[in-house]
Amino acid sequence: MIQLTYTDRIFMFKRKKPVTVSDIRHKVNWPDGLFIMTENDICWHITKGKRYKVFSDRALDSWHPLPISGSLISLAGHPYGGILGFRPGTVIEDLSSGIIYLISNNKRRKITNPDVLLMLGLPIITVSKAEADIHEDGESLDDL
């Protein structure tokens, strides 16, 4: 039986580990869109038959997932696809530089106009430089 786990607030390195599903010790053809939390506390996202490692708990939190407990063995049928960053539409602030970005098409778009922030009306997630750097730079967002 697969159990779902949800936490209201997730903090980097302080994630509450979901209950391990010990009976899933074989390859599983996980459907696209699921988040699988493995026994080593790494979360993976399944997309187009591949598994993408979620970079951090803050990146995971931006997706608002309901992770499913699984095992590394259960992911063996899904080739590694890369790193999953923040969900499109997430506003992040790089703590090291103070720069605020909107994540769009897997790129970080620098917000240079405070009126754009007001128009978006989205919460800002403060992130480390390493978390901000997982997204390539996109064109600045000066106006909407």
C-alpha positions as CSV (number, residue, x, y, z in Angstrom):
1,M,0.0,0.0,0.0
2,I,1.4,3.5,-0.9
3,Q,0.9,6.2,1.7
4,L,0.8,9.9,1.0
5,T,2.6,12.3,3.3
6,Y,2.1,16.1,3.4
7,T,3.7,18.7,5.6
8,D,2.5,22.3,5.7
9,R,5.9,23.9,5.9
10,I,9.1,22.4,4.7
11,F,12.5,23.6,5.7
12,M,15.8,22.7,4.0
13,F,17.5,19.8,5.8
14,K,14.7,19.6,8.4
15,R,12.2,17.7,6.3
16,K,10.0,15.2,8.1
17,K,10.7,11.9,6.4
18,P,7.5,10.1,5.1
19,V,6.7,6.6,6.3
20,T,8.9,4.2,4.3
21,V,6.9,1.7,2.2
22,S,9.1,-1.4,2.8
23,D,7.1,-3.6,0.5
24,I,8.1,-1.6,-2.7
25,R,11.4,-3.3,-3.4
26,H,10.9,-3.8,-7.1
27,K,10.9,-1.6,-10.2
28,V,7.7,0.5,-10.4
29,N,6.5,2.2,-13.6
30,W,5.6,5.4,-11.7
31,P,3.2,7.7,-13.6
32,D,4.4,11.2,-14.7
33,G,3.8,14.0,-12.2
34,L,4.5,12.1,-9.0
35,F,7.1,13.0,-6.4
36,I,8.7,10.0,-4.8
37,M,10.6,10.3,-1.5
38,T,13.2,7.5,-1.1
39,E,14.6,6.0,2.1
40,N,17.7,8.2,1.8
41,D,15.6,11.4,2.1
42,I,16.0,12.3,-1.5
43,C,12.9,13.4,-3.4
44,W,12.5,12.7,-7.1
45,H,10.0,14.0,-9.7
46,I,8.8,11.7,-12.5
47,T,8.5,13.4,-15.9
48,K,8.3,11.8,-19.3
49,G,9.5,8.5,-17.9
50,K,12.6,10.0,-16.3
51,R,13.4,10.9,-12.7
52,Y,14.6,14.3,-11.7
53,K,16.3,14.9,-8.4
54,V,14.6,17.8,-6.4
55,F,17.4,20.2,-5.5
56,S,16.2,21.3,-2.1
57,D,13.2,21.2,0.2
58,R,12.5,24.9,-0.7
59,A,12.4,23.9,-4.4
60,L,10.1,20.9,-3.5
61,D,7.9,23.2,-1.4
62,S,7.3,25.5,-4.5
63,W,5.6,22.5,-6.2
64,H,3.2,21.9,-3.3
65,P,3.5,18.1,-3.7
66,L,2.1,15.2,-1.9
67,P,5.3,12.9,-1.9
68,I,4.8,9.2,-2.1
69,S,7.1,7.0,-0.2
70,G,9.1,4.7,-2.4
71,S,12.6,3.1,-2.6
72,L,15.6,3.6,-4.8
73,I,14.9,0.2,-6.2
74,S,11.4,1.3,-7.2
75,L,12.9,4.1,-9.3
76,A,15.4,1.9,-11.1
77,G,13.2,1.7,-14.3
78,H,13.4,5.5,-14.7
79,P,16.6,6.9,-16.1
80,Y,18.1,10.0,-14.4
81,G,16.9,13.2,-16.1
82,G,18.6,15.9,-14.2
83,I,17.9,18.3,-11.4
84,L,14.4,19.8,-10.7
85,G,14.4,23.4,-9.4
86,F,11.6,25.7,-8.6
87,R,8.1,25.5,-10.1
88,P,7.4,28.1,-12.9
89,G,5.7,31.1,-11.4
90,T,7.7,31.0,-8.2
91,V,9.3,34.2,-7.0
92,I,12.7,33.7,-5.3
93,E,15.2,36.1,-3.6
94,D,18.8,35.1,-3.6
95,L,19.9,35.8,0.0
96,S,23.6,36.3,-1.1
97,S,22.8,39.1,-3.5
98,G,19.3,40.3,-2.6
99,I,18.3,39.9,-6.3
100,I,14.6,38.8,-6.8
101,Y,13.7,36.5,-9.7
102,L,10.6,35.1,-11.2
103,I,11.1,31.5,-12.4
104,S,9.7,31.1,-15.9
105,N,10.4,28.3,-18.5
106,N,13.1,27.0,-16.1
107,K,15.0,30.3,-16.2
108,R,15.3,32.9,-13.5
109,R,14.1,36.3,-14.7
110,K,15.5,39.2,-12.7
111,I,12.8,41.6,-11.4
112,T,14.1,45.1,-11.6
113,N,10.9,47.0,-11.2
114,P,9.1,47.0,-7.8
115,D,5.8,47.6,-9.5
116,V,6.1,44.2,-11.2
117,L,6.4,42.6,-7.7
118,L,3.2,44.4,-6.7
119,M,1.4,43.3,-9.9
120,L,2.4,39.7,-9.4
121,G,1.3,39.6,-5.8
122,L,3.2,36.4,-5.2
123,P,5.0,35.4,-2.0
124,I,8.8,35.5,-2.1
125,I,10.9,32.5,-1.1
126,T,14.3,33.4,0.2
127,V,16.9,30.9,-1.2
128,S,20.6,30.3,-1.1
129,K,22.9,31.2,-4.0
130,A,23.2,27.5,-4.9
131,E,19.4,27.2,-5.1
132,A,19.1,30.3,-7.3
133,D,22.0,29.1,-9.5
134,I,20.2,25.9,-10.6
135,H,18.2,28.1,-13.0
136,E,19.9,29.8,-15.9
137,D,19.5,33.5,-16.3
138,G,16.7,34.7,-18.5
139,E,15.7,38.1,-19.8
140,S,15.0,40.7,-17.1
141,L,11.4,41.4,-16.2
142,D,11.2,45.1,-16.2
143,D,7.5,45.5,-17.1
144,L,4.4,43.4,-17.5
